[in-house]
């Protein structure tokens, strides 16, 4: 439902402005937020993004917007369900909006001149994230990209976002990625494997690892479009030096290292057939 926007007290002292959005509703199930989800706006300016997210006809919203100059605007109280994740999934949970706090980071995005995130903006994002994860006890492995929870539709905040720097500030999961090499074995829809194990077994094993971390990917042994885009989402977040959706040795090594550093609960059973 869309409700009349009401003024509220900012949850975070990092927020320098409040611009209430009407596109809110109560969190479902009464569960507190346990995911911090980062986006880019995909719009030409921060004010345009704030204006759009406050329009009832837009039917989208978020909790915070961080502009390029570091200005932080809160649009939805953290106790409420904002509409930022869309159709998404993580560890078998599909109502990510009810489980998450969403931050939109101003950047025009890949379609309008995707660029580096400025220093003032990164400092503000880090400070805001530190505050949110501390107050809400959000674990590192549940600080996610929009592309992590919906890899078939979204690619934000993208490969230029500095997840390593965020991790150094004690926010989010990170391990040193294995650098890609041109001679790495790459598994993909049109690539063949030279490993002793059958390609299908290699693909299925990688799918199980991705699923174990939280991604919604079928464990079918088939390198389908869902698998390709999920691998690309993982690369954008954890191995951004080359984002191509191919399961090469450096991607697999980075994934294995990540799971060793952040053992996660077993996700809901993965589908074995391609939807």
Phi, psi and omega in degrees: 000153173257128184246164177293129181296135179236143178289140180221163177278131181304140175286330184245137175291347179287335180290129181257354179207156175236128178223088188298137174259142177278352187272073185217167173196168178296148173295138183276142176083356177068017181270140177287157179295138178226014176230137169251119187245124183255136180232168155249158186287326186068027180233166189284339180206160177297313178301321177297320179295315180298317179298315182295317182291347178260001181271126180303324182286344179289327179058031173223158178196175175206172180278319183222149170237131178246115182278171184294336179271004179094358177295132180245120179248126175266133184244338180221136176296143183298338179286346185257161179270113175269164184250082185232335186272330183067204177290115189203169182202144172207127183051039177083351177275133183248347176263070183294330178300322180286340185257358192231161167248127186253131176244123173263124181254122184298121175194134183295342176085176188297334184272348184227032176096054179308129183224171178299154178274122186299158183302313181299322179292315180298320178298319180291318178300314181298312181298317179295315179298317178303316181295315183294313183292329179290311182292328184255004178052048179273122182288158184305319185285000176247020167262109196232160171271152173305322180293337178292320186269348178212064186294340180285339186244331192233153178229016183260156003281002170090174188288346179272350177287136189269082178294327179297317179295321177299317179297321178298337177269015176070036175229122174087160180272148177194143168226158178296120182286144172287129183292141178288148177230149182296335182265008176298147171290126179241121175262130178199181183302329184242019182244149180249154181259144174251011180284156178298325180286148178300142179307321182299320179293322178296316181295315181298321179296317178294320177299320179296322178294316178298317179295321179298324179288332177142346184291146179269088184225140179287142178261066189258344186081004180250131181276077183277178180297325178298317180295314181302313183288331176290318176299318178298321178296317177299316180298318179302323183275315192243346178217064191285355182298331176211115180249101183225357179078002179267135182276083179269177185297323183289325177295314180296317179296321178294319178297315179296320179294322179296315180293328177291324181281330183229076177300128184244154175300152179294130180288169175302154184305132180278145176293142180264348177249150181282126180283000000 
